[in-house]
Amino acid sequence: MNKKQPTYTADFKRKIAELRENGKSINAIQREYGMAKATIYNWYAQYKTSGSFNASDNLSNEEKELRQLRKEIKQLKMENDILKQAALILGRNAE
């Protein structure tokens, strides 16, 4: 049986991270709100790093660069395929 993951707002995540920052223990937060310790650790780390809970805001510079490069490679491959198709069409028309 699959259990649906609850979704939390950024305000709720910020509240949990601030509780941790203000000295409340992970165990106390876990007992009070009924969530996994790993979730609390992750939210707190995101809060300390960038203050944002969006995954794209919490990427390192290397990860951001890697995403950009992969995007550029995908674009270049698409352009290359278009050029190959155009060359094939032009080659058939020349015969």
N, CA, C and O atoms as a DFTB+ gen file, in Angstrom:
380 C
 N C O
     1  1       0.835      -1.172       0.000
     2  2       0.000       0.000       0.000
     3  2       0.886       1.243       0.000
     4  3       1.745       1.396       0.868
     5  1       0.680       2.115      -0.956
     6  2       1.479       3.333      -1.061
     7  2       0.899       4.417      -0.171
     8  3      -0.304       4.676      -0.173
     9  1       1.772       5.033       0.576
    10  2       1.368       6.137       1.432
    11  2       1.735       7.442       0.729
    12  3       2.886       7.635       0.337
    13  1       0.770       8.327       0.571
    14  2       1.019       9.589      -0.134
    15  2       1.879      10.515       0.717
    16  3       1.626      10.703       1.907
    17  1       2.897      11.087       0.086
    18  2       3.789      12.025       0.753
    19  2       3.051      13.345       1.000
    20  3       2.434      13.887       0.084
    21  1       3.111      13.859       2.218
    22  2       2.483      15.158       2.458
    23  2       3.286      16.271       1.796
    24  3       4.505      16.169       1.659
    25  1       2.608      17.316       1.392
    26  2       3.296      18.473       0.824
    27  2       3.236      19.607       1.835
    28  3       2.216      19.820       2.491
    29  1       4.318      20.315       1.949
    30  2       4.436      21.389       2.929
    31  2       4.729      22.701       2.214
    32  3       5.414      22.724       1.191
    33  1       4.213      23.777       2.756
    34  2       4.460      25.099       2.178
    35  2       5.853      25.581       2.585
    36  3       6.446      25.079       3.539
    37  1       6.350      26.548       1.854
    38  2       7.658      27.129       2.179
    39  2       7.612      27.793       3.553
    40  3       8.604      27.767       4.282
    41  1       6.477      28.386       3.917
    42  2       6.356      29.020       5.234
    43  2       6.476      27.988       6.358
    44  3       7.119      28.241       7.376
    45  1       5.852      26.829       6.163
    46  2       5.929      25.772       7.169
    47  2       7.371      25.275       7.288
    48  3       7.875      25.082       8.394
    49  1       8.023      25.073       6.161
    50  2       9.416      24.616       6.168
    51  2      10.303      25.631       6.878
    52  3      11.185      25.267       7.655
    53  1      10.058      26.906       6.601
    54  2      10.842      27.973       7.236
    55  2      10.614      27.956       8.752
    56  3      11.551      28.147       9.527
    57  1       9.370      27.727       9.165
    58  2       9.046      27.672      10.593
    59  2       9.819      26.541      11.266
    60  3      10.382      26.728      12.345
    61  1       9.847      25.380      10.637
    62  2      10.572      24.231      11.193
    63  2      12.068      24.545      11.271
    64  3      12.713      24.260      12.281
    65  1      12.615      25.130      10.207
    66  2      14.048      25.471      10.181
    67  2      14.374      26.508      11.256
    68  3      15.423      26.432      11.896
    69  1      13.489      27.461      11.449
    70  2      13.724      28.488      12.469
    71  2      13.645      27.899      13.880
    72  3      14.391      28.305      14.771
    73  1      12.731      26.934      14.077
    74  2      12.679      26.258      15.380
    75  2      14.019      25.590      15.674
    76  3      14.539      25.682      16.787
    77  1      14.573      24.915      14.663
    78  2      15.862      24.244      14.820
    79  2      16.963      25.265      15.075
    80  3      17.820      25.061      15.936
    81  1      16.939      26.353      14.333
    82  2      17.968      27.384      14.494
    83  2      17.916      28.022      15.882
    84  3      18.943      28.416      16.433
    85  1      16.722      28.119      16.432
    86  2      16.562      28.723      17.752
    87  2      16.844      27.754      18.895
    88  3      16.617      28.082      20.060
    89  1      17.339      26.559      18.564
    90  2      17.814      25.650      19.589
    91  2      16.908      24.486      19.921
    92  3      17.258      23.672      20.776
    93  1      15.761      24.375      19.284
    94  2      14.886      23.238      19.557
    95  2      15.515      21.991      18.941
    96  3      16.007      22.033      17.813
    97  1      15.500      20.896      19.671
    98  2      16.161      19.677      19.196
    99  2      15.391      19.036      18.045
   100  3      14.180      19.205      17.904
   101  1      16.136      18.295      17.230
   102  2      15.531      17.564      16.113
   103  2      14.493      16.583      16.644
   104  3      13.411      16.445      16.073
   105  1      14.826      15.901      17.740
   106  2      13.893      14.926      18.313
   107  2      12.600      15.584      18.766
   108  3      11.519      15.034      18.555
   109  1      12.697      16.752      19.385
   110  2      11.496      17.452      19.850
   111  2      10.629      17.881      18.675
   112  3       9.405      17.760      18.728
   113  1      11.256      18.382      17.617
   114  2      10.506      18.797      16.418
   115  2       9.847      17.580      15.786
   116  3       8.691      17.634      15.367
   117  1      10.591      16.490      15.723
   118  2      10.052      15.262      15.132
   119  2       8.829      14.778      15.905
   120  3       7.813      14.431      15.303
   121  1       8.919      14.751      17.224
   122  2       7.785      14.303      18.040
   123  2       6.586      15.241      17.894
   124  3       5.446      14.789      17.783
   125  1       6.847      16.529      17.895
   126  2       5.762      17.509      17.852
   127  2       5.033      17.527      16.509
   128  3       3.809      17.644      16.465
   129  1       5.796      17.411      15.408
   130  2       5.191      17.541      14.083
   131  2       5.058      16.212      13.335
   132  3       4.436      16.164      12.275
   133  1       5.633      15.136      13.872
   134  2       5.482      13.817      13.270
   135  2       6.114      13.678      11.900
   136  3       5.520      13.095      10.993
   137  1       7.293      14.201      11.748
   138  2       7.993      14.087      10.465
   139  2       9.352      13.433      10.658
   140  3       9.858      13.340      11.776
   141  1       9.927      12.986       9.570
   142  2      11.215      12.295       9.614
   143  2      12.343      13.261       9.982
   144  3      12.320      14.440       9.628
   145  1      13.325      12.725      10.699
   146  2      14.485      13.535      11.072
   147  2      15.222      14.033       9.833
   148  3      15.685      15.173       9.791
   149  1      15.324      13.170       8.828
   150  2      16.036      13.551       7.603
   151  2      15.380      14.764       6.949
   152  3      16.068      15.627       6.403
   153  1      14.072      14.829       7.003
   154  2      13.355      15.969       6.427
   155  2      13.734      17.248       7.151
   156  3      13.983      18.278       6.526
   157  1      13.774      17.173       8.455
   158  2      14.130      18.350       9.255
   159  2      15.559      18.770       8.965
   160  3      15.835      19.958       8.798
   161  1      16.478      17.802       8.904
   162  2      17.881      18.109       8.576
   163  2      17.983      18.784       7.211
   164  3      18.684      19.784       7.055
   165  1      17.280      18.229       6.226
   166  2      17.341      18.782       4.868
   167  2      16.806      20.208       4.816
   168  3      17.434      21.087       4.226
   169  1      15.665      20.436       5.423
   170  2      15.079      21.777       5.412
   171  2      15.989      22.778       6.122
   172  3      16.156      23.909       5.668
   173  1      16.567      22.355       7.227
   174  2      17.460      23.239       7.966
   175  2      18.699      23.573       7.136
   176  3      19.142      24.721       7.111
   177  1      19.252      22.576       6.461
   178  2      20.434      22.806       5.614
   179  2      20.094      23.761       4.473
   180  3      20.877      24.658       4.161
   181  1      18.939      23.573       3.853
   182  2      18.520      24.472       2.767
   183  2      18.327      25.891       3.290
   184  3      18.711      26.860       2.636
   185  1      17.737      26.002       4.456
   186  2      17.492      27.309       5.068
   187  2      18.807      28.024       5.365
   188  3      18.936      29.226       5.130
   189  1      19.773      27.282       5.877
   190  2      21.079      27.873       6.199
   191  2      21.868      28.237       4.944
   192  3      22.586      29.236       4.929
   193  1      21.736      27.431       3.895
   194  2      22.521      27.633       2.681
   195  2      22.022      28.824       1.880
   196  3      22.782      29.743       1.578
   197  1      20.728      28.802       1.536
   198  2      20.218      29.841       0.636
   199  2      18.972      30.543       1.149
   200  3      18.555      31.557       0.589
   201  1      18.384      30.022       2.191
   202  2      17.150      30.608       2.688
   203  2      15.948      30.254       1.828
   204  3      14.848      30.755       2.060
   205  1      16.149      29.403       0.849
   206  2      15.093      29.025      -0.079
   207  2      14.903      27.517      -0.042
   208  3      15.835      26.765       0.242
   209  1      13.686      27.091      -0.331
   210  2      13.393      25.664      -0.344
   211  2      13.161      25.154      -1.760
   212  3      12.754      24.005      -1.936
   213  1      13.410      25.978      -2.768
   214  2      13.342      25.538      -4.158
   215  2      14.626      24.796      -4.487
   216  3      15.725      25.255      -4.175
   217  1      14.471      23.651      -5.115
   218  2      15.644      22.821      -5.425
   219  2      16.648      23.571      -6.287
   220  3      17.853      23.441      -6.076
   221  1      16.177      24.355      -7.255
   222  2      17.089      25.055      -8.159
   223  2      17.878      26.148      -7.442
   224  3      18.966      26.516      -7.887
   225  1      17.345      26.670      -6.342
   226  2      18.058      27.699      -5.584
   227  2      19.155      27.114      -4.713
   228  3      20.046      27.834      -4.262
   229  1      19.093      25.822      -4.476
   230  2      20.036      25.190      -3.567
   231  2      21.111      24.382      -4.281
   232  3      21.742      23.513      -3.679
   233  1      21.317      24.665      -5.547
   234  2      22.354      23.975      -6.302
   235  2      23.686      24.693      -6.138
   236  3      23.735      25.916      -6.000
   237  1      24.760      23.920      -6.156
   238  2      26.084      24.530      -6.115
   239  2      26.367      25.147      -7.487
   240  3      25.652      24.885      -8.454
   241  1      27.399      25.954      -7.557
   242  2      27.762      26.578      -8.834
   243  2      28.096      25.521      -9.887
   244  3      27.768      25.680     -11.062
   245  1      28.752      24.441      -9.454
   246  2      29.096      23.370     -10.392
   247  2      27.844      22.684     -10.927
   248  3      27.769      22.352     -12.110
   249  1      26.866      22.473     -10.055
   250  2      25.621      21.837     -10.488
   251  2      24.851      22.740     -11.455
   252  3      24.270      22.268     -12.433
   253  1      24.856      24.024     -11.171
   254  2      24.183      24.979     -12.067
   255  2      24.867      24.995     -13.432
   256  3      24.203      24.996     -14.469
   257  1      26.211      25.009     -13.423
   258  2      26.962      25.005     -14.673
   259  2      26.699      23.715     -15.449
   260  3      26.527      23.748     -16.667
   261  1      26.667      22.581     -14.747
   262  2      26.411      21.297     -15.389
   263  2      25.033      21.279     -16.039
   264  3      24.888      20.789     -17.158
   265  1      24.028      21.802     -15.362
   266  2      22.681      21.885     -15.948
   267  2      22.688      22.743     -17.209
   268  3      22.084      22.378     -18.218
   269  1      23.368      23.877     -17.149
   270  2      23.438      24.776     -18.299
   271  2      24.141      24.108     -19.471
   272  3      23.689      24.213     -20.611
   273  1      25.240      23.425     -19.196
   274  2      25.981      22.750     -20.259
   275  2      25.160      21.623     -20.885
   276  3      25.189      21.431     -22.101
   277  1      24.437      20.886     -20.062
   278  2      23.581      19.824     -20.601
   279  2      22.482      20.408     -21.481
   280  3      22.127      19.834     -22.511
   281  1      21.956      21.534     -21.073
   282  2      20.933      22.208     -21.864
   283  2      21.503      22.656     -23.215
   284  3      20.862      22.500     -24.254
   285  1      22.709      23.208     -23.182
   286  2      23.363      23.645     -24.420
   287  2      23.657      22.452     -25.331
   288  3      23.466      22.546     -26.544
   289  1      24.113      21.340     -24.770
   290  2      24.392      20.136     -25.570
   291  2      23.122      19.656     -26.242
   292  3      23.135      19.314     -27.425
   293  1      22.026      19.626     -25.500
   294  2      20.741      19.191     -26.060
   295  2      20.334      20.093     -27.231
   296  3      19.879      19.611     -28.269
   297  1      20.501      21.399     -27.050
   298  2      20.168      22.358     -28.110
   299  2      21.052      22.145     -29.338
   300  3      20.559      22.148     -30.466
   301  1      22.345      21.963     -29.124
   302  2      23.263      21.766     -30.240
   303  2      22.987      20.465     -30.990
   304  3      23.087      20.424     -32.216
   305  1      22.640      19.407     -30.265
   306  2      22.293      18.145     -30.918
   307  2      21.046      18.309     -31.785
   308  3      20.977      17.784     -32.897
   309  1      20.070      19.038     -31.266
   310  2      18.852      19.274     -32.037
   311  2      19.165      20.071     -33.308
   312  3      18.673      19.739     -34.387
   313  1      19.971      21.108     -33.181
   314  2      20.352      21.904     -34.350
   315  2      21.131      21.058     -35.355
   316  3      20.932      21.180     -36.563
   317  1      22.018      20.199     -34.848
   318  2      22.807      19.324     -35.714
   319  2      21.898      18.371     -36.490
   320  3      22.109      18.149     -37.682
   321  1      20.886      17.805     -35.819
   322  2      19.936      16.917     -36.486
   323  2      19.160      17.644     -37.580
   324  3      18.911      17.090     -38.650
   325  1      18.788      18.870     -37.305
   326  2      18.067      19.668     -38.308
   327  2      18.949      19.904     -39.529
   328  3      18.491      19.793     -40.666
   329  1      20.206      20.229     -39.287
   330  2      21.130      20.457     -40.397
   331  2      21.357      19.185     -41.210
   332  3      21.442      19.246     -42.436
   333  1      21.454      18.041     -40.550
   334  2      21.610      16.769     -41.265
   335  2      20.398      16.487     -42.142
   336  3      20.540      16.056     -43.286
   337  1      19.213      16.729     -41.609
   338  2      17.999      16.506     -42.385
   339  2      17.938      17.457     -43.581
   340  3      17.540      17.060     -44.677
   341  1      18.330      18.697     -43.368
   342  2      18.330      19.665     -44.462
   343  2      19.324      19.251     -45.547
   344  3      19.032      19.374     -46.737
   345  1      20.486      18.765     -45.144
   346  2      21.480      18.322     -46.118
   347  2      20.964      17.139     -46.916
   348  3      21.205      17.060     -48.121
   349  1      20.263      16.220     -46.276
   350  2      19.689      15.084     -46.988
   351  2      18.629      15.545     -48.002
   352  3      18.596      15.067     -49.135
   353  1      17.787      16.458     -47.587
   354  2      16.745      16.976     -48.489
   355  2      17.366      17.709     -49.656
   356  3      16.959      17.504     -50.799
   357  1      18.342      18.557     -49.393
   358  2      19.001      19.307     -50.464
   359  2      19.772      18.374     -51.403
   360  3      19.850      18.614     -52.608
   361  1      20.345      17.299     -50.827
   362  2      21.070      16.322     -51.633
   363  2      20.140      15.589     -52.577
   364  3      20.524      15.306     -53.712
   365  1      18.939      15.276     -52.151
   366  2      17.952      14.592     -53.010
   367  2      17.470      15.512     -54.110
   368  3      17.243      15.071     -55.236
   369  1      17.311      16.776     -53.796
   370  2      16.830      17.743     -54.783
   371  2      17.868      18.029     -55.847
   372  3      17.508      18.400     -56.964
   373  1      19.147      17.870     -55.536
   374  2      20.201      18.172     -56.475
   375  2      20.341      17.061     -57.531
   376  3      20.900      17.300     -58.601
   377  1      19.849      15.877     -57.246
   378  2      19.996      14.749     -58.181
   379  2      19.067      14.828     -59.307
   380  3      19.071      13.953     -60.173
